[in-house]
Amino acid sequence: MADKLTLKGVKVVTNHTGNEINLVASKGGPSHKFPKWWNKKGSNQIYIDCTIFKITRADGDIRLVIPSSQDTRVTINYDGSDGFTFSATHAIDRAILCELNSCEPLVEYQFAKISGGSVLTRTINPLPTPD
């Protein structure tokens, strides 16, 4: 099945049409603290505010992690398999897919700074498959 939703801010989900993408509630605040995975410098780990969605897949559940703020806006389309498209983006630079119990990126999406630009998809590791 396919799923579509719009994220506004860090935790407001609207126009949700399926059940494969589910917002993960944070503990102790509106957003999650997640290790920054780009521009790592030195040995100090930096944590950033993110919105996290659990993605239900036949081949194993994963997480979609989006650095977010009150200004964030994005519409997420999921094809029910492994395909994601993003539109109507605002105040969002990148997102990743990772396993449920890992912070290591599997796929990274980098969003164009120019409105309407294409999204760069970078596969770092394959998505999980059933054992």
VMD Tcl script that builds the backbone (N, CA, C; Angstrom):
set m [mol new atoms 393]
animate dup $m
set s [atomselect $m all]
$s set {name element resname resid chain x y z} {
  {N N MET 1 A 0.835 -1.179 0.000}
  {CA C MET 1 A 0.000 0.000 0.000}
  {C C MET 1 A 0.876 1.236 0.000}
  {N N ALA 2 A 0.299 2.345 -0.289}
  {CA C ALA 2 A 1.026 3.607 -0.327}
  {C C ALA 2 A 0.565 4.489 0.825}
  {N N ASP 3 A 1.385 5.460 1.146}
  {CA C ASP 3 A 1.081 6.363 2.245}
  {C C ASP 3 A 1.562 7.756 1.870}
  {N N LYS 4 A 0.876 8.757 2.394}
  {CA C LYS 4 A 1.239 10.147 2.138}
  {C C LYS 4 A 0.849 10.964 3.355}
  {N N LEU 5 A 1.700 11.937 3.714}
  {CA C LEU 5 A 1.367 12.849 4.800}
  {C C LEU 5 A 2.147 14.137 4.641}
  {N N THR 6 A 1.718 15.134 5.390}
  {CA C THR 6 A 2.432 16.409 5.444}
  {C C THR 6 A 2.853 16.663 6.880}
  {N N LEU 7 A 4.146 16.970 7.067}
  {CA C LEU 7 A 4.685 17.340 8.368}
  {C C LEU 7 A 4.762 18.857 8.431}
  {N N LYS 8 A 4.207 19.417 9.504}
  {CA C LYS 8 A 4.287 20.855 9.753}
  {C C LYS 8 A 4.940 21.045 11.101}
  {N N GLY 9 A 6.055 21.756 11.132}
  {CA C GLY 9 A 6.782 21.933 12.379}
  {C C GLY 9 A 7.498 20.647 12.745}
  {N N VAL 10 A 7.506 20.307 14.038}
  {CA C VAL 10 A 8.226 19.118 14.474}
  {C C VAL 10 A 7.324 17.931 14.748}
  {N N LYS 11 A 5.996 18.151 14.895}
  {CA C LYS 11 A 5.154 17.006 15.221}
  {C C LYS 11 A 3.710 17.089 14.739}
  {N N VAL 12 A 3.377 18.048 13.920}
  {CA C VAL 12 A 2.010 18.146 13.415}
  {C C VAL 12 A 1.939 17.438 12.067}
  {N N VAL 13 A 1.121 16.388 12.007}
  {CA C VAL 13 A 0.945 15.605 10.782}
  {C C VAL 13 A -0.462 15.861 10.264}
  {N N THR 14 A -0.560 16.233 8.987}
  {CA C THR 14 A -1.863 16.472 8.366}
  {C C THR 14 A -1.962 15.676 7.069}
  {N N ASN 15 A -3.167 15.553 6.554}
  {CA C ASN 15 A -3.441 14.903 5.268}
  {C C ASN 15 A -2.834 13.502 5.186}
  {N N HIS 16 A -2.895 12.745 6.274}
  {CA C HIS 16 A -2.332 11.388 6.310}
  {C C HIS 16 A -3.315 10.424 5.646}
  {N N THR 17 A -2.842 9.688 4.622}
  {CA C THR 17 A -3.746 8.839 3.842}
  {C C THR 17 A -3.490 7.343 3.968}
  {N N GLY 18 A -2.524 6.907 4.732}
  {CA C GLY 18 A -2.236 5.481 4.855}
  {C C GLY 18 A -1.836 5.141 6.275}
  {N N ASN 19 A -1.203 3.963 6.446}
  {CA C ASN 19 A -0.783 3.588 7.794}
  {C C ASN 19 A 0.641 3.032 7.838}
  {N N GLU 20 A 1.437 3.225 6.795}
  {CA C GLU 20 A 2.817 2.752 6.793}
  {C C GLU 20 A 3.788 3.742 7.414}
  {N N ILE 21 A 3.462 5.022 7.421}
  {CA C ILE 21 A 4.317 6.050 8.015}
  {C C ILE 21 A 3.673 6.482 9.328}
  {N N ASN 22 A 4.398 6.299 10.433}
  {CA C ASN 22 A 3.842 6.639 11.739}
  {C C ASN 22 A 4.820 7.498 12.524}
  {N N LEU 23 A 4.327 8.629 13.025}
  {CA C LEU 23 A 5.130 9.532 13.831}
  {C C LEU 23 A 5.514 8.832 15.132}
  {N N VAL 24 A 6.796 8.897 15.479}
  {CA C VAL 24 A 7.289 8.331 16.739}
  {C C VAL 24 A 7.274 9.446 17.774}
  {N N ALA 25 A 6.513 9.232 18.843}
  {CA C ALA 25 A 6.431 10.241 19.905}
  {C C ALA 25 A 7.777 10.372 20.600}
  {N N SER 26 A 8.163 11.599 20.883}
  {CA C SER 26 A 9.434 11.840 21.575}
  {C C SER 26 A 9.216 11.811 23.075}
  {N N LYS 27 A 10.292 11.592 23.798}
  {CA C LYS 27 A 10.240 11.560 25.257}
  {C C LYS 27 A 10.817 12.861 25.794}
  {N N GLY 28 A 9.997 13.631 26.487}
  {CA C GLY 28 A 10.496 14.812 27.157}
  {C C GLY 28 A 10.582 16.070 26.326}
  {N N GLY 29 A 9.986 16.117 25.170}
  {CA C GLY 29 A 10.028 17.334 24.366}
  {C C GLY 29 A 9.308 17.136 23.052}
  {N N PRO 30 A 9.200 18.183 22.277}
  {CA C PRO 30 A 8.475 18.063 21.008}
  {C C PRO 30 A 9.230 17.276 19.944}
  {N N SER 31 A 10.568 17.230 20.043}
  {CA C SER 31 A 11.351 16.543 19.019}
  {C C SER 31 A 12.337 15.584 19.665}
  {N N HIS 32 A 12.958 14.760 18.840}
  {CA C HIS 32 A 13.971 13.811 19.282}
  {C C HIS 32 A 15.353 14.444 19.160}
  {N N LYS 33 A 16.278 14.039 19.997}
  {CA C LYS 33 A 17.690 14.375 19.833}
  {C C LYS 33 A 18.319 13.211 19.086}
  {N N PHE 34 A 18.954 13.500 17.948}
  {CA C PHE 34 A 19.513 12.458 17.083}
  {C C PHE 34 A 20.924 12.885 16.691}
  {N N PRO 35 A 21.863 11.947 16.619}
  {CA C PRO 35 A 23.233 12.326 16.256}
  {C C PRO 35 A 23.312 12.910 14.839}
  {N N LYS 36 A 23.979 14.036 14.734}
  {CA C LYS 36 A 24.200 14.658 13.419}
  {C C LYS 36 A 25.093 13.731 12.599}
  {N N TRP 37 A 24.682 13.412 11.378}
  {CA C TRP 37 A 25.409 12.435 10.549}
  {C C TRP 37 A 26.218 13.078 9.438}
  {N N TRP 38 A 26.162 14.360 9.254}
  {CA C TRP 38 A 26.930 15.034 8.214}
  {C C TRP 38 A 27.858 16.062 8.866}
  {N N ASN 39 A 28.893 16.444 8.132}
  {CA C ASN 39 A 29.881 17.422 8.605}
  {C C ASN 39 A 30.387 17.121 10.006}
  {N N LYS 40 A 30.714 15.866 10.257}
  {CA C LYS 40 A 31.266 15.492 11.559}
  {C C LYS 40 A 32.691 16.028 11.651}
  {N N LYS 41 A 32.985 16.705 12.750}
  {CA C LYS 41 A 34.321 17.263 12.956}
  {C C LYS 41 A 34.808 16.855 14.333}
  {N N GLY 42 A 35.979 16.257 14.380}
  {CA C GLY 42 A 36.538 15.843 15.659}
  {C C GLY 42 A 35.799 14.651 16.236}
  {N N SER 43 A 36.013 14.433 17.506}
  {CA C SER 43 A 35.429 13.264 18.156}
  {C C SER 43 A 34.158 13.595 18.943}
  {N N ASN 44 A 33.780 14.867 18.996}
  {CA C ASN 44 A 32.572 15.249 19.731}
  {C C ASN 44 A 31.331 14.991 18.900}
  {N N GLN 45 A 30.376 14.271 19.479}
  {CA C GLN 45 A 29.107 13.999 18.798}
  {C C GLN 45 A 28.149 15.151 19.053}
  {N N ILE 46 A 27.557 15.668 18.009}
  {CA C ILE 46 A 26.574 16.740 18.109}
  {C C ILE 46 A 25.195 16.134 17.898}
  {N N TYR 47 A 24.241 16.518 18.730}
  {CA C TYR 47 A 22.864 16.038 18.609}
  {C C TYR 47 A 21.983 17.178 18.117}
  {N N ILE 48 A 21.071 16.831 17.206}
  {CA C ILE 48 A 20.192 17.827 16.602}
  {C C ILE 48 A 18.731 17.442 16.847}
  {N N ASP 49 A 17.843 18.426 16.760}
  {CA C ASP 49 A 16.411 18.165 16.903}
  {C C ASP 49 A 15.878 17.557 15.612}
  {N N CYS 50 A 15.164 16.438 15.749}
  {CA C CYS 50 A 14.634 15.729 14.582}
  {C C CYS 50 A 13.229 15.220 14.847}
  {N N THR 51 A 12.504 15.039 13.761}
  {CA C THR 51 A 11.239 14.330 13.775}
  {C C THR 51 A 11.522 12.942 13.213}
  {N N ILE 52 A 10.993 11.913 13.872}
  {CA C ILE 52 A 11.248 10.537 13.447}
  {C C ILE 52 A 9.932 9.845 13.137}
  {N N PHE 53 A 9.915 9.174 11.989}
  {CA C PHE 53 A 8.775 8.361 11.574}
  {C C PHE 53 A 9.204 6.909 11.486}
  {N N LYS 54 A 8.367 6.007 11.961}
  {CA C LYS 54 A 8.577 4.575 11.756}
  {C C LYS 54 A 7.895 4.211 10.447}
  {N N ILE 55 A 8.647 3.544 9.574}
  {CA C ILE 55 A 8.125 3.131 8.271}
  {C C ILE 55 A 7.901 1.623 8.317}
  {N N THR 56 A 6.670 1.197 8.134}
  {CA C THR 56 A 6.337 -0.220 8.139}
  {C C THR 56 A 6.515 -0.765 6.724}
  {N N ARG 57 A 7.402 -1.760 6.604}
  {CA C ARG 57 A 7.698 -2.384 5.305}
  {C C ARG 57 A 7.632 -3.896 5.454}
  {N N ALA 58 A 7.271 -4.583 4.390}
  {CA C ALA 58 A 7.253 -6.052 4.392}
  {C C ALA 58 A 8.657 -6.603 4.611}
  {N N ASP 59 A 9.683 -5.900 4.137}
  {CA C ASP 59 A 11.069 -6.354 4.248}
  {C C ASP 59 A 11.750 -5.931 5.544}
  {N N GLY 60 A 11.032 -5.367 6.480}
  {CA C GLY 60 A 11.609 -4.936 7.749}
  {C C GLY 60 A 11.395 -3.451 7.964}
  {N N ASP 61 A 10.955 -3.091 9.148}
  {CA C ASP 61 A 10.662 -1.696 9.461}
  {C C ASP 61 A 11.946 -0.877 9.566}
  {N N ILE 62 A 11.837 0.393 9.207}
  {CA C ILE 62 A 12.950 1.330 9.248}
  {C C ILE 62 A 12.452 2.644 9.828}
  {N N ARG 63 A 13.370 3.610 9.974}
  {CA C ARG 63 A 13.002 4.944 10.434}
  {C C ARG 63 A 13.361 5.985 9.375}
  {N N LEU 64 A 12.523 6.994 9.258}
  {CA C LEU 64 A 12.807 8.184 8.470}
  {C C LEU 64 A 13.079 9.296 9.471}
  {N N VAL 65 A 14.275 9.881 9.415}
  {CA C VAL 65 A 14.706 10.903 10.368}
  {C C VAL 65 A 14.866 12.222 9.619}
  {N N ILE 66 A 14.162 13.249 10.104}
  {CA C ILE 66 A 14.175 14.560 9.451}
  {C C ILE 66 A 14.584 15.617 10.470}
  {N N PRO 67 A 15.745 16.287 10.287}
  {CA C PRO 67 A 16.050 17.427 11.151}
  {C C PRO 67 A 14.936 18.458 10.998}
  {N N SER 68 A 14.370 18.895 12.118}
  {CA C SER 68 A 13.175 19.733 12.022}
  {C C SER 68 A 13.203 20.892 13.004}
  {N N SER 69 A 12.375 21.874 12.694}
  {CA C SER 69 A 12.168 23.045 13.543}
  {C C SER 69 A 10.701 23.444 13.396}
  {N N GLN 70 A 10.305 24.487 14.086}
  {CA C GLN 70 A 8.918 24.942 13.975}
  {C C GLN 70 A 8.573 25.410 12.558}
  {N N ASP 71 A 9.591 25.739 11.742}
  {CA C ASP 71 A 9.367 26.214 10.372}
  {C C ASP 71 A 9.315 25.090 9.338}
  {N N THR 72 A 9.627 23.873 9.732}
  {CA C THR 72 A 9.705 22.755 8.790}
  {C C THR 72 A 8.342 22.455 8.176}
  {N N ARG 73 A 8.357 22.230 6.862}
  {CA C ARG 73 A 7.169 21.781 6.123}
  {C C ARG 73 A 7.654 20.815 5.057}
  {N N VAL 74 A 7.005 19.652 4.952}
  {CA C VAL 74 A 7.355 18.698 3.911}
  {C C VAL 74 A 6.195 17.733 3.714}
  {N N THR 75 A 5.931 17.407 2.474}
  {CA C THR 75 A 4.970 16.355 2.144}
  {C C THR 75 A 5.768 15.129 1.750}
  {N N ILE 76 A 5.453 14.007 2.386}
  {CA C ILE 76 A 6.173 12.749 2.174}
  {C C ILE 76 A 5.246 11.766 1.489}
  {N N ASN 77 A 5.704 11.211 0.373}
  {CA C ASN 77 A 4.984 10.152 -0.340}
  {C C ASN 77 A 5.816 8.890 -0.258}
  {N N TYR 78 A 5.187 7.802 0.171}
  {CA C TYR 78 A 5.857 6.507 0.284}
  {C C TYR 78 A 5.088 5.515 -0.577}
  {N N ASP 79 A 5.801 4.807 -1.459}
  {CA C ASP 79 A 5.117 3.910 -2.392}
  {C C ASP 79 A 4.754 2.547 -1.815}
  {N N GLY 80 A 5.065 2.304 -0.536}
  {CA C GLY 80 A 4.744 1.039 0.095}
  {C C GLY 80 A 5.830 0.001 -0.062}
  {N N SER 81 A 6.867 0.311 -0.816}
  {CA C SER 81 A 7.989 -0.603 -1.008}
  {C C SER 81 A 9.233 0.081 -0.457}
  {N N ASP 82 A 10.039 0.675 -1.322}
  {CA C ASP 82 A 11.232 1.382 -0.862}
  {C C ASP 82 A 11.356 2.779 -1.439}
  {N N GLY 83 A 10.319 3.271 -2.099}
  {CA C GLY 83 A 10.396 4.562 -2.770}
  {C C GLY 83 A 9.769 5.692 -1.977}
  {N N PHE 84 A 10.527 6.762 -1.822}
  {CA C PHE 84 A 10.050 7.973 -1.156}
  {C C PHE 84 A 10.195 9.147 -2.105}
  {N N THR 85 A 9.215 10.018 -2.118}
  {CA C THR 85 A 9.329 11.300 -2.796}
  {C C THR 85 A 8.904 12.380 -1.809}
  {N N PHE 86 A 9.486 13.539 -1.975}
  {CA C PHE 86 A 9.247 14.650 -1.066}
  {C C PHE 86 A 8.851 15.862 -1.899}
  {N N SER 87 A 7.885 16.615 -1.398}
  {CA C SER 87 A 7.470 17.822 -2.108}
  {C C SER 87 A 7.074 18.884 -1.090}
  {N N ALA 88 A 6.834 20.071 -1.589}
  {CA C ALA 88 A 6.428 21.212 -0.756}
  {C C ALA 88 A 7.351 21.368 0.450}
  {N N THR 89 A 8.659 21.308 0.192}
  {CA C THR 89 A 9.628 21.379 1.284}
  {C C THR 89 A 9.918 22.829 1.680}
  {N N HIS 90 A 10.066 23.030 2.981}
  {CA C HIS 90 A 10.435 24.332 3.518}
  {C C HIS 90 A 11.220 24.105 4.811}
  {N N ALA 91 A 12.343 24.769 4.947}
  {CA C ALA 91 A 13.195 24.675 6.144}
  {C C ALA 91 A 13.601 23.231 6.417}
  {N N ILE 92 A 13.995 22.538 5.352}
  {CA C ILE 92 A 14.487 21.172 5.467}
  {C C ILE 92 A 15.646 21.015 4.485}
  {N N ASP 93 A 16.790 20.532 4.970}
  {CA C ASP 93 A 17.977 20.376 4.133}
  {C C ASP 93 A 18.241 18.928 3.745}
  {N N ARG 94 A 17.890 17.996 4.650}
  {CA C ARG 94 A 18.230 16.597 4.414}
  {C C ARG 94 A 17.364 15.706 5.287}
  {N N ALA 95 A 17.400 14.418 4.997}
  {CA C ALA 95 A 16.707 13.395 5.788}
  {C C ALA 95 A 17.432 12.081 5.541}
  {N N ILE 96 A 17.246 11.121 6.446}
  {CA C ILE 96 A 17.846 9.800 6.239}
  {C C ILE 96 A 16.844 8.699 6.549}
  {N N LEU 97 A 17.123 7.540 5.969}
  {CA C LEU 97 A 16.495 6.294 6.378}
  {C C LEU 97 A 17.540 5.527 7.160}
  {N N CYS 98 A 17.152 4.936 8.283}
  {CA C CYS 98 A 18.058 4.103 9.068}
  {C C CYS 98 A 17.256 2.967 9.695}
  {N N GLU 99 A 17.966 1.970 10.187}
  {CA C GLU 99 A 17.292 0.863 10.849}
  {C C GLU 99 A 16.687 1.340 12.157}
  {N N LEU 100 A 15.758 0.556 12.705}
  {CA C LEU 100 A 15.064 0.958 13.930}
  {C C LEU 100 A 16.007 1.133 15.116}
  {N N ASN 101 A 17.038 0.311 15.194}
  {CA C ASN 101 A 17.926 0.337 16.356}
  {C C ASN 101 A 19.318 0.844 16.026}
  {N N SER 102 A 19.423 1.689 15.012}
  {CA C SER 102 A 20.714 2.207 14.602}
  {C C SER 102 A 20.566 3.663 14.177}
  {N N CYS 103 A 21.637 4.406 14.319}
  {CA C CYS 103 A 21.651 5.801 13.867}
  {C C CYS 103 A 22.464 5.963 12.585}
  {N N GLU 104 A 22.969 4.856 12.051}
  {CA C GLU 104 A 23.769 4.904 10.829}
  {C C GLU 104 A 22.861 5.047 9.614}
  {N N PRO 105 A 23.123 6.024 8.765}
  {CA C PRO 105 A 22.287 6.233 7.576}
  {C C PRO 105 A 22.377 5.063 6.591}
  {N N LEU 106 A 21.228 4.704 6.044}
  {CA C LEU 106 A 21.169 3.737 4.946}
  {C C LEU 106 A 21.009 4.484 3.625}
  {N N VAL 107 A 20.077 5.440 3.620}
  {CA C VAL 107 A 19.832 6.292 2.455}
  {C C VAL 107 A 19.705 7.718 2.962}
  {N N GLU 108 A 20.372 8.642 2.270}
  {CA C GLU 108 A 20.267 10.053 2.627}
  {C C GLU 108 A 19.606 10.810 1.488}
  {N N TYR 109 A 18.716 11.711 1.855}
  {CA C TYR 109 A 18.062 12.610 0.898}
  {C C TYR 109 A 18.547 14.018 1.194}
  {N N GLN 110 A 19.042 14.708 0.154}
  {CA C GLN 110 A 19.472 16.098 0.299}
  {C C GLN 110 A 18.567 16.954 -0.571}
  {N N PHE 111 A 17.976 17.972 0.050}
  {CA C PHE 111 A 16.985 18.798 -0.618}
  {C C PHE 111 A 17.616 20.046 -1.194}
  {N N ALA 112 A 17.169 20.428 -2.376}
  {CA C ALA 112 A 17.688 21.609 -3.061}
  {C C ALA 112 A 17.338 22.870 -2.280}
  {N N LYS 113 A 18.267 23.804 -2.279}
  {CA C LYS 113 A 18.010 25.077 -1.603}
  {C C LYS 113 A 17.071 25.952 -2.426}
  {N N ILE 114 A 16.996 25.686 -3.711}
  {CA C ILE 114 A 16.105 26.423 -4.607}
  {C C ILE 114 A 14.768 25.693 -4.650}
  {N N SER 115 A 13.698 26.402 -4.421}
  {CA C SER 115 A 12.368 25.805 -4.422}
  {C C SER 115 A 12.099 25.079 -5.738}
  {N N GLY 116 A 11.619 23.865 -5.641}
  {CA C GLY 116 A 11.297 23.090 -6.833}
  {C C GLY 116 A 12.470 22.313 -7.396}
  {N N GLY 117 A 13.652 22.436 -6.799}
  {CA C GLY 117 A 14.818 21.691 -7.264}
  {C C GLY 117 A 14.687 20.218 -6.945}
  {N N SER 118 A 15.501 19.404 -7.597}
  {CA C SER 118 A 15.414 17.963 -7.392}
  {C C SER 118 A 16.050 17.557 -6.067}
  {N N VAL 119 A 15.638 16.398 -5.575}
  {CA C VAL 119 A 16.154 15.838 -4.332}
  {C C VAL 119 A 17.255 14.845 -4.687}
  {N N LEU 120 A 18.426 15.018 -4.087}
  {CA C LEU 120 A 19.531 14.095 -4.290}
  {C C LEU 120 A 19.334 12.907 -3.356}
  {N N THR 121 A 19.348 11.700 -3.912}
  {CA C THR 121 A 19.227 10.477 -3.118}
  {C C THR 121 A 20.559 9.764 -3.155}
  {N N ARG 122 A 21.115 9.520 -1.958}
  {CA C ARG 122 A 22.417 8.864 -1.864}
  {C C ARG 122 A 22.253 7.583 -1.041}
  {N N THR 123 A 22.448 6.429 -1.681}
  {CA C THR 123 A 22.359 5.153 -0.991}
  {C C THR 123 A 23.713 4.825 -0.381}
  {N N ILE 124 A 23.743 4.682 0.943}
  {CA C ILE 124 A 24.972 4.415 1.668}
  {C C ILE 124 A 25.101 2.918 1.942}
  {N N ASN 125 A 24.010 2.306 2.372}
  {CA C ASN 125 A 23.928 0.874 2.618}
  {C C ASN 125 A 22.556 0.395 2.155}
  {N N PRO 126 A 22.419 -0.867 1.786}
  {CA C PRO 126 A 21.105 -1.351 1.348}
  {C C PRO 126 A 20.100 -1.378 2.502}
  {N N LEU 127 A 18.832 -1.215 2.156}
  {CA C LEU 127 A 17.777 -1.317 3.156}
  {C C LEU 127 A 17.681 -2.758 3.636}
  {N N PRO 128 A 17.247 -2.973 4.873}
  {CA C PRO 128 A 17.171 -4.346 5.397}
  {C C PRO 128 A 16.204 -5.203 4.613}
  {N N THR 129 A 16.529 -6.489 4.559}
  {CA C THR 129 A 15.668 -7.487 3.931}
  {C C THR 129 A 15.428 -8.601 4.938}
  {N N PRO 130 A 14.357 -9.373 4.768}
  {CA C PRO 130 A 14.100 -10.457 5.729}
  {C C PRO 130 A 15.232 -11.479 5.711}
  {N N ASP 131 A 15.515 -12.048 6.868}
  {CA C ASP 131 A 16.579 -13.055 6.977}
  {C C ASP 131 A 16.143 -14.374 6.399}
}
mol reanalyze $m
mol bondsrecalc $m
mol representation Tube
mol addrep $m
